[in-house]
Amino acid sequence: MFRRFNVPTWAVSLSLVSGLLLPIALLSFHRDNLRSSSQVRASTVDQPTPDPSPYSTPASSTAANVEVGVRRQLNYAEWVEMLKREAIAIAAQSPSHLKVLAGDSLSLWFPSNLLPLGATWLNQGISGDTSYGLLKRVKFLDQTKPQTIFVMVGINDLIKGVRGETLVANQREIVRHLKAAHPQATIVIQSILPHGGDRASRRYLASVKGDPAPKERQRPLWVDRLPTISSRWIRTINEKLERIAHDEGVEYLDLHSAFADADGYIKEELTTDGLHLSVAGYALWRSKLQQVGESAVKPPISRSATSP
């Protein structure tokens, strides 16, 4: 029977064994609030975040301090703690058709109502995360029993100036960890999506025109960095990711070709700001996720249908 991923379904079961219902429910409520506003101010969400080590705020203290109705930007350590708790919760329930989205803000903001039906979805996306960040936290999934794990990460590496070789090496290590921890799961490396280039910069600057707040505090790093990341370089990285999938015996999902226009940049109707996705963009992504599911589980061929 289909079960939609939400707090009442799995958190109630978890509360019987661990007593973590309240903090997880509060954090999920907070994430839903952030997600509901992402289409309006997505450009302010995907701020560059440093690696986990520089954070001094104790992550373990965050859950008890979250108040219902108070909307506050979580820092990286708080997001990591929340996703760790959610992974523990889903492992306790152990749903039979678990699918995981692992990555950055593109996965994080995937509308739950657009995810393919027939599965329990665990969203392990963090805004601004890099391949290194995902590599350090992919262990949270070790006790879960996913049917499929979709990995998409890398655009923030390029925005932050991480070398392509480092990005690719981290992706390989992510895949190897997932293979060892989940030998029965279908692991899918998804291509890095195209971006809007200088069009994204112009759109962002137009969106903040007349805003009284100081521009230097608002301007995300990607506004200036995207125009410097060529569409050819992204295609080259994707070719390397496809090679990893082949070498490691996992699946590769080419999203780039479906999202890119003739010049290699993201199609206007598929994005809100040149980096994040519109509803149409997520609908297209959903159709590609469904194709993976269909190819992984093929229905038996009817004998009568093949008879002459």
N, C-alpha and C positions, 0 to 999 in steps of 0.2 A: 504494500500500500504506500502511496506517495506521502512523504512527510516534508513539509516546507521547513527550511531552516529558520527557526526563530527562537526566542528565549523560552517561552513556555514549554516547548516540546522537549528540548534536551536539558534545560537548566533544572526543571523539576526533578528529572531522574538523577541529575548530579547532586541535588540537595540532599537526597536520601543517603548518599555515601560520603559526601565531603563537606557539606555545609557551605559551599561556595556560591549558592544561588544569588544572594543579594549583590555582592560586588560584581559578578559577571553580568547580571541583569542591568545594573546601573551603567556599566561600561558599554554594554550593547546599546542601551538607550542613548547614551552620549554619541556613539558612533552613528546611529541612525539619524540623529539630529544633524551631525556634520554632513552625512551623505545627502540629506534632503536639501541642503543649501549649496551643494558642490557645483551644480549646474550654473548657479548665478555667479559665484565668486571662486570658481575653480582655480583661477590664476593665483589666488592668495594662499592656496592650500599647499601646493607642491613646492614649498620652500626648500632650498638645499639643506640637508641635515648632515652633520658630521658623523663619523663612525661612532658606534655605541660607546666606546671607551671614554670619550671626554665628558660624558654626562655625569653630573655629580648628584642629581636628584635621585634618591633611592626609589627604584621602581616598585618595590614591595609596599611602599606607603601610599601608592596612588589610589588603589581601589576604594579604600575606606573613606577617602576624602572627596570622592566624586558626589556631587549633589544633584538630585533629580531636578530638572528645570534650569540648571545653570550650564550655559554653553561656553566651553572653554577649549582652546586649542591644546591638544595633547602634545607633549614632546615625544621624541623618538623612544626614550626609555619607557614611557607610559604606554605607548602603542605596543612595544615588544611585550610588556607584561600582560596587557590585555589579550593579545593573540596567544600567548602561552597558556593563559587560563582557559581560553576558548578551546584550544587543542586538547587540554586535559578534560574538559567537559565532554567534548565529542568522543574522545577515547573511552570515557566511562559508559556512554550510551552505545557505542559501537554499531552504528547504523549499517545496514547491509549494502546500500548503494551510496557510498560516500565519495564525493568528488571535491577536489581542493583547487582553489585559485591561489597561487603563490607568486607574489611580486610586489609592484609598487602601486602608485595611485591609480593607474589604469585598471588594475584588478580591484583595488579597494572600492572604487566608485561604481563598480558593475551593478546596475540596478537589480535587486533581488527578483523583481517580477519579470525580468527578461532572461534570467538564467533558465536553461533547459529543464523541463519538468522530469519527474521520475527519479530524482536523486536528492540526497541531502548535501547541500553545498557548504563547505567551510571556507570562508574568505580569509586568507592570510596575506593580505596586501597592506603595505604601509606607504603612505605618501612620502615621496622623495627618496625611497630606499634604493640601494645599489646592489650589485651582484655580491659584494662582500657582506653587506648587511643581511641579505637573504641566506647566504652560506652559513653565517653564524647562528641563525635562528631556525634553520630548516630541521634541526634536531627536535623541535617541539612536536613534529609530526610523528616521531618514532613509535609512539604507542597507539596511534590511530591505525585504522585498517582501510585505507582509501582504495577505491576501485580505479580512480584516475587522478593524476596530479598534473595540473597545467601550470607550467612555469613561464612567466614573462618578466624579464628584468633586463636592464641595460641602458635605457635611454638616459637615466640619471647619471650613470657612469660617464657617458659621453658629455653630458652637460657639465659635469664637475671636472672634466679633463683627465679621467682615468684612461690609461693606455688600453688600446684594443686588445692587446695580448693578455692583459690582466683580467679584463672582462671575460674573455673567452675561457681562460684558465679557471676562473671562479665558477663559470657555468658548468664546466666539465666536473668540477668537484661537487657541485650541487647535485648533478645527475648521478654521480657515483654514490653519494650518500643515500639518495633516494632509492637507488637500485638495491643497495645493501639492506636498507631498513624495510623496504616494501617490494620484495621479489615478485609478488603476485600482481602488483599494480601496473597499470598502463601509465607510463611517464611521457609527458608531451612537452618538448621544448617549443615555445612559440617565438616566432620571429619578432625582432624589434620593429615597431610600427614607424612609418614615415612621419615627418612633422611638417609644420607650415612654413619653416624658414623665416625670411624677413617679413612675410605676410603675418606671421604670428606676432612679431614685434610690433608691427604697425597696428594690429588689432588690439593688442594690450595697451599701447600708448593711447589709443583712441578711447578705450574703456575707462581710463583713469583721468582723462582730460577734465579739468575743473574740480577734481577731488581736492579738498583743502588739506588733507593729511600730507606730511612730507613725503615726497616721491621716493627718496632714498630708502625709506623704511618699507615701502610697498613693493618696490621693483624686484621681482624674483630673478634669480640667476639665469634661468632659461630664456628670459626675454632677450638678453644680449648674446647668449651662447648658441641658441638654435641656428641663427643664420650662419654660424661658422662650421656647423656640422653638415657636411655635404651628403646628399642623397646617395652618392656613389659609395661613400664610406659606410653608411648604414647597410647597403646591399652587400658590401664586402664582409662586414661583421656577420650578417645573416648567413652568408655562404659558409663561414666558419662554424656557426651554430648548427647548420644542417649537417656539416661533416661530423661534429660531435655526436649528433643523434645517430648517424650511420655507424660510427665507430663503437658507440656504447650500446647499440641495439635498442634504442628508444625511438619514439615517434617525433617527427618534426612537423609543425603546423605553420605553413606559410601564410601569414596574414598580410604581410607587406604588399604583395602583388595586388590583393583585393582592395587595399586602402589607398594605394598610391595613384596619382594622376600621371599624365604622360611625361611630366617633368620629374617624377620621383617624389613629389611632395604629397602630403595627405590631402585627399579630396575635401573641398570646402564644406560639403554637407555632412561630413563624418566627424567634424571637430567643433568644439565650442570656442577654442582660442588658439588653435594651431598645435596644441600639445595634448590636451585632454579630449575625450570623446563626447560626441553628442548622442542623443537617443538613437539616431540612425546609425551611428558608429557602433554602438553596443548591439543593436539589432543585427548588424552584419557579423559582428564577432560571435554572437549567439549562433548564427547559422553555421559558422565554421566549427564551433564546439560540438554542435549536433552531428556534423559529418564525422568527427572523430568517434563519437559514440556509435554511430551506425557502422563504421568500418571495423570497430572493435568487436561488435556483437552482431553477426550477420544472421538473419532469420533463415530457417531451413527452407529449401526450395521444394515447392509442392510437386509431387510426381505427376499429377494430372496436368499441371501447367506446362510441363516440359514434354508431354507426350505428343507425338505427331498427330 
